[in-house]
Amino acid sequence: MRTLHAAGEVRYTWTSEPIKGGAVLVDRDRIAALGALDELRERFPDARVRVWPGVLGPARNFVSPLPEAPSPREVIHAVLKSGATTILTEYADTPELRAAAERNDVLMVPRAQATPLREAGRADLAVFAENGECIATVCAGRLVHRRR
């Protein structure tokens, strides 16, 4: 099912100019389209629409030591709750942690990399409130965190 993720502002990169009233169309694990919400709703009338408060942009890299948690699964969930969908390989230091990352589609990368939102790119996005708190995280097209 296709999902339109929309917000008051969408940024293709965290340093780019915001697109007011923008949206990202996610189809499975890929970004199918980017643009104004009204235009994308018209082009894809059957897509489910999720409108988020805050600013939507590419998911982040978790570039520091991983949070403490009782299990590798909970470590990865803490990463996702932060708006990140990648971790540095140097911190994935146990087979259990690497397996938990793989099960959750969290990428392990040798160094931090800025990945802009772009058509056909992997659907990794995050929404942040003005105070910097992560509202939602989409990892490989799946909504994996939503602030309650």
KOLBA-406571 format. One record per residue (C-alpha): residue number from 1; residue in three letters; x, y negated, z negated. Coordinates in Angstrom, 1 decimal. Layout:
[NUM; 'ALA'; [X; Y; Z]]
...
//
This chain:
[1; 'MET'; [0.0; 0.0; 0.0]]
[2; 'ARG'; [1.2; -3.5; 0.9]]
[3; 'THR'; [1.4; -6.0; -1.9]]
[4; 'LEU'; [1.8; -9.8; -1.6]]
[5; 'HIS'; [3.7; -11.2; -4.6]]
[6; 'ALA'; [3.1; -14.9; -4.8]]
[7; 'ALA'; [4.1; -17.7; -7.1]]
[8; 'GLY'; [4.0; -21.5; -7.3]]
[9; 'GLU'; [7.5; -21.5; -6.0]]
[10; 'VAL'; [9.5; -18.8; -4.1]]
[11; 'ARG'; [13.2; -19.0; -3.6]]
[12; 'TYR'; [15.0; -16.8; -1.0]]
[13; 'THR'; [18.2; -17.3; -3.1]]
[14; 'TRP'; [18.3; -18.9; -6.6]]
[15; 'THR'; [20.2; -21.9; -5.1]]
[16; 'SER'; [17.9; -22.4; -2.1]]
[17; 'GLU'; [15.1; -25.0; -2.0]]
[18; 'PRO'; [11.9; -23.7; -3.3]]
[19; 'ILE'; [9.0; -22.8; -1.0]]
[20; 'LYS'; [5.8; -24.2; -2.7]]
[21; 'GLY'; [2.9; -21.7; -2.6]]
[22; 'GLY'; [5.1; -19.0; -1.2]]
[23; 'ALA'; [4.8; -15.2; -1.1]]
[24; 'VAL'; [6.7; -12.0; -0.4]]
[25; 'LEU'; [5.0; -9.1; 1.3]]
[26; 'VAL'; [6.3; -5.8; 0.0]]
[27; 'ASP'; [5.6; -2.6; 2.0]]
[28; 'ARG'; [6.9; 0.5; 0.1]]
[29; 'ASP'; [10.5; -0.4; -0.8]]
[30; 'ARG'; [11.1; -3.1; 1.7]]
[31; 'ILE'; [10.2; -6.8; 2.2]]
[32; 'ALA'; [7.9; -6.9; 5.2]]
[33; 'ALA'; [7.3; -10.7; 5.4]]
[34; 'LEU'; [8.1; -14.0; 3.7]]
[35; 'GLY'; [6.3; -17.3; 3.9]]
[36; 'ALA'; [3.3; -19.3; 2.7]]
[37; 'LEU'; [0.7; -17.3; 0.8]]
[38; 'ASP'; [-2.2; -18.6; 2.9]]
[39; 'GLU'; [-0.4; -17.6; 6.2]]
[40; 'LEU'; [0.5; -14.1; 4.9]]
[41; 'ARG'; [-3.0; -13.5; 3.5]]
[42; 'GLU'; [-4.4; -14.2; 7.0]]
[43; 'ARG'; [-1.8; -12.0; 8.7]]
[44; 'PHE'; [-2.2; -9.1; 6.2]]
[45; 'PRO'; [-5.8; -9.3; 4.9]]
[46; 'ASP'; [-5.7; -5.7; 3.4]]
[47; 'ALA'; [-2.7; -6.4; 1.2]]
[48; 'ARG'; [-3.2; -6.4; -2.6]]
[49; 'VAL'; [-2.3; -9.9; -4.0]]
[50; 'ARG'; [-0.5; -10.5; -7.2]]
[51; 'VAL'; [-0.1; -14.2; -8.1]]
[52; 'TRP'; [2.5; -14.8; -10.8]]
[53; 'PRO'; [3.1; -17.9; -12.9]]
[54; 'GLY'; [6.7; -19.3; -12.5]]
[55; 'VAL'; [9.3; -18.9; -9.9]]
[56; 'LEU'; [9.8; -15.8; -7.8]]
[57; 'GLY'; [13.2; -15.0; -6.3]]
[58; 'PRO'; [15.6; -12.1; -5.8]]
[59; 'ALA'; [16.2; -9.8; -8.7]]
[60; 'ARG'; [19.4; -10.4; -10.6]]
[61; 'ASN'; [22.6; -8.5; -11.3]]
[62; 'PHE'; [23.1; -7.4; -14.9]]
[63; 'VAL'; [26.8; -8.4; -15.2]]
[64; 'SER'; [27.6; -8.0; -18.9]]
[65; 'PRO'; [27.8; -5.0; -21.1]]
[66; 'LEU'; [24.5; -3.2; -21.2]]
[67; 'PRO'; [22.1; -3.7; -24.1]]
[68; 'GLU'; [22.1; -1.4; -27.0]]
[69; 'ALA'; [19.2; 1.0; -27.0]]
[70; 'PRO'; [18.4; 4.5; -28.5]]
[71; 'SER'; [18.5; 6.2; -25.1]]
[72; 'PRO'; [19.9; 5.6; -21.6]]
[73; 'ARG'; [16.3; 5.4; -20.3]]
[74; 'GLU'; [15.6; 2.5; -22.7]]
[75; 'VAL'; [18.9; 0.8; -21.7]]
[76; 'ILE'; [17.7; 0.8; -18.1]]
[77; 'HIS'; [14.3; -0.5; -19.1]]
[78; 'ALA'; [15.9; -3.4; -21.0]]
[79; 'VAL'; [17.9; -4.2; -17.8]]
[80; 'LEU'; [14.7; -4.2; -15.7]]
[81; 'LYS'; [12.9; -6.4; -18.3]]
[82; 'SER'; [15.7; -9.0; -17.9]]
[83; 'GLY'; [14.8; -9.4; -14.1]]
[84; 'ALA'; [17.8; -7.4; -13.0]]
[85; 'THR'; [17.8; -4.3; -10.6]]
[86; 'THR'; [21.6; -3.8; -10.4]]
[87; 'ILE'; [24.2; -3.1; -13.0]]
[88; 'LEU'; [28.0; -3.1; -12.6]]
[89; 'THR'; [29.5; 0.4; -12.2]]
[90; 'GLU'; [32.0; -0.3; -15.0]]
[91; 'TYR'; [29.1; -0.4; -17.5]]
[92; 'ALA'; [27.5; 2.8; -16.2]]
[93; 'ASP'; [30.0; 4.8; -18.2]]
[94; 'THR'; [28.1; 8.1; -18.9]]
[95; 'PRO'; [26.5; 10.6; -16.7]]
[96; 'GLU'; [23.2; 10.1; -18.6]]
[97; 'LEU'; [23.2; 6.4; -18.0]]
[98; 'ARG'; [24.0; 6.8; -14.3]]
[99; 'ALA'; [21.2; 9.4; -14.0]]
[100; 'ALA'; [18.7; 7.0; -15.8]]
[101; 'ALA'; [19.7; 4.2; -13.4]]
[102; 'GLU'; [19.3; 6.5; -10.3]]
[103; 'ARG'; [15.8; 7.7; -11.5]]
[104; 'ASN'; [14.7; 4.1; -11.8]]
[105; 'ASP'; [16.2; 3.0; -8.5]]
[106; 'VAL'; [18.6; 0.6; -10.3]]
[107; 'LEU'; [21.6; 0.1; -8.1]]
[108; 'MET'; [25.1; 0.4; -9.4]]
[109; 'VAL'; [27.5; -2.0; -7.7]]
[110; 'PRO'; [31.3; -2.6; -8.2]]
[111; 'ARG'; [30.9; -6.3; -8.4]]
[112; 'ALA'; [28.0; -8.8; -8.7]]
[113; 'GLN'; [26.5; -9.7; -5.3]]
[114; 'ALA'; [23.9; -12.3; -4.4]]
[115; 'THR'; [21.2; -10.6; -2.3]]
[116; 'PRO'; [18.7; -13.0; -0.8]]
[117; 'LEU'; [15.1; -12.2; -0.1]]
[118; 'ARG'; [14.9; -11.3; 3.6]]
[119; 'GLU'; [12.7; -9.3; 5.8]]
[120; 'ALA'; [13.6; -5.6; 6.0]]
[121; 'GLY'; [15.7; -6.0; 2.8]]
[122; 'ARG'; [15.1; -3.9; -0.2]]
[123; 'ALA'; [12.2; -5.2; -2.3]]
[124; 'ASP'; [14.0; -6.3; -5.4]]
[125; 'LEU'; [12.4; -9.4; -6.9]]
[126; 'ALA'; [11.8; -11.1; -10.2]]
[127; 'VAL'; [9.6; -13.8; -11.5]]
[128; 'PHE'; [10.8; -16.2; -14.2]]
[129; 'ALA'; [9.0; -18.7; -16.4]]
[130; 'GLU'; [10.3; -22.2; -16.9]]
[131; 'ASN'; [11.9; -21.1; -20.2]]
[132; 'GLY'; [13.9; -18.5; -18.3]]
[133; 'GLU'; [11.9; -15.5; -19.6]]
[134; 'CYS'; [11.3; -12.7; -17.1]]
[135; 'ILE'; [7.7; -12.4; -16.3]]
[136; 'ALA'; [7.9; -9.5; -13.8]]
[137; 'THR'; [10.4; -7.4; -12.1]]
[138; 'VAL'; [9.9; -5.4; -8.8]]
[139; 'CYS'; [12.6; -2.8; -8.1]]
[140; 'ALA'; [12.6; -1.0; -4.7]]
[141; 'GLY'; [9.0; -2.1; -4.2]]
[142; 'ARG'; [7.7; -0.9; -7.6]]
[143; 'LEU'; [6.5; -3.2; -10.3]]
[144; 'VAL'; [8.6; -2.0; -13.2]]
[145; 'HIS'; [8.2; -4.8; -15.7]]
[146; 'ARG'; [5.3; -7.2; -16.4]]
[147; 'ARG'; [5.4; -9.4; -19.5]]
[148; 'ARG'; [2.3; -8.8; -21.5]]
//
